[in-house]
C-alpha cells in the first residue's frame, strides 16, 4: 500500500525539483536583464521626454507672448527676447 503512495510522489517531486533548478539557473539572467532595463532609456522614453520638453517650451513662449501682449510690447520684440533665452533653457533642460 505504501509503495502505491510513494511512487507517484516521487514523480511529482522530481518535476518540482527540475522546475526549481531551472528557476535557480535563470535567476542571474533575469536580474541582469532587469538591471539593464533600469539604467537604459528606450527610444520611446527619449521621444516622450523630448516631446514633453518641447511642449513646456511652447507653453512658456505662449505665456510670455500673452504677458507681452498685455503689456503692449510688439510680437517681434517679444520673439527676439525669447530667441535669446531659448538656447540657454534647452541646454539646461537636456542636462
C-alpha positions as CSV (number, residue, x, y, z in Angstrom):
1,X,0.0,0.0,0.0
2,X,2.8,2.4,0.9
3,X,4.5,1.7,-2.4
4,X,1.4,2.9,-4.3
5,X,1.5,6.2,-2.4
6,X,5.3,6.7,-2.6
7,X,5.7,6.1,-6.4
8,X,3.5,8.9,-7.6
9,X,5.0,11.3,-5.0
10,X,8.5,10.6,-6.4
11,X,7.4,11.6,-9.9
12,X,5.7,14.7,-8.7
13,X,8.6,15.8,-6.6
14,X,11.1,15.3,-9.5
15,X,9.1,17.8,-11.6
16,X,9.1,20.3,-8.8
17,X,12.9,19.9,-8.3
18,X,13.5,20.3,-12.0
19,X,11.4,23.5,-12.1
20,X,13.3,24.8,-9.1
21,X,16.6,24.1,-10.7
22,X,15.6,25.9,-13.9
23,X,14.5,28.9,-11.8
24,X,17.8,29.0,-9.9
25,X,19.8,28.8,-13.2
26,X,17.8,31.5,-14.9
27,X,17.7,33.9,-11.9
28,X,21.1,35.6,-12.7
29,X,20.0,36.3,-16.2
30,X,16.7,37.8,-15.1
31,X,18.5,40.0,-12.5
32,X,21.0,41.3,-15.1
33,X,18.2,42.0,-17.6
34,X,16.2,43.9,-15.0
35,X,19.3,46.0,-14.1
36,X,20.0,46.8,-17.8
37,X,16.3,47.9,-18.3
38,X,16.5,50.1,-15.2
39,X,19.6,52.0,-16.3
40,X,18.9,52.4,-20.1
41,X,16.5,54.7,-21.8
42,X,14.4,53.3,-24.6
43,X,13.9,55.3,-27.8
44,X,10.2,55.8,-26.9
45,X,11.1,57.1,-23.4
46,X,13.6,59.5,-25.0
47,X,10.9,60.7,-27.5
48,X,8.4,61.2,-24.8
49,X,10.8,63.2,-22.7
50,X,11.8,65.4,-25.8
51,X,8.1,65.9,-26.6
52,X,7.4,67.0,-23.1
53,X,10.3,69.5,-23.2
54,X,9.1,70.9,-26.5
55,X,5.5,71.3,-25.1
56,X,6.8,73.0,-22.0
57,X,8.9,75.4,-24.1
58,X,5.9,76.2,-26.3
59,X,3.8,76.8,-23.2
60,X,6.5,79.1,-21.8
61,X,6.6,81.0,-25.1
62,X,2.8,81.3,-25.2
63,X,2.7,82.7,-21.6
64,X,5.4,85.1,-22.5
65,X,3.6,86.2,-25.6
66,X,0.3,86.8,-23.7
67,X,2.1,88.6,-21.0
68,X,3.9,90.8,-23.5
69,X,0.7,91.4,-25.5
70,X,-1.0,92.6,-22.3
71,X,2.0,94.9,-21.6
72,X,1.8,96.4,-25.1
73,X,5.0,95.1,-26.5
74,X,5.2,94.1,-30.1
75,X,5.3,90.5,-31.1
76,X,8.7,91.0,-32.8
77,X,10.3,92.4,-29.7
78,X,9.0,89.6,-27.6
79,X,10.2,86.9,-30.1
80,X,13.7,88.4,-30.2
81,X,13.9,88.2,-26.4
82,X,12.6,84.7,-26.4
83,X,15.1,83.6,-29.1
84,X,17.9,84.9,-26.9
85,X,16.7,82.8,-23.9
86,X,15.7,79.6,-25.7
87,X,19.1,78.0,-26.3
88,X,20.0,78.6,-22.6
89,X,16.8,76.9,-21.4
90,X,17.1,74.0,-23.8
91,X,20.7,73.4,-23.0
92,X,20.0,73.3,-19.3
93,X,16.9,71.1,-19.8
94,X,18.9,68.5,-21.7
95,X,21.4,68.0,-18.9
